[in-house]
Amino acid sequence: MIFLSYFDIVYSSSMYHCSYESVFDATEIFFISVHMLFPTFVACAHVSMMTFLLAVNSYVLWTTFCAFFKTTI
């Protein structure tokens, strides 16, 4: 369980270049509190949070990619 929390913190901190930094901070705080209060739901919370982070990160990367090519082409 400690490894999952550490992995989430490292994964979230690797995306701090994103403009949605506050979303990642809030999600990470929420996950850690769920982890401490309800350890039986750790797997579900972990999968949900990682899916959310990947979806937001994919959206940010895609919009950045589109904006870059619209301005250069």
KAJO-V815246 format. One record per run of one state. SS is the DSSP state (a for helix, b for strand, c for the rest). FROM is the first residue (numbers start at 0). TO is the last residue. If there is no record, write none. Layout:
ss=SS from=FROM to=TO
ss=SS from=FROM to=TO
//
This chain:
ss=c from=0 to=0
ss=a from=1 to=12
ss=c from=13 to=19
ss=a from=20 to=36
ss=c from=37 to=37
ss=a from=38 to=71
ss=c from=72 to=72
//
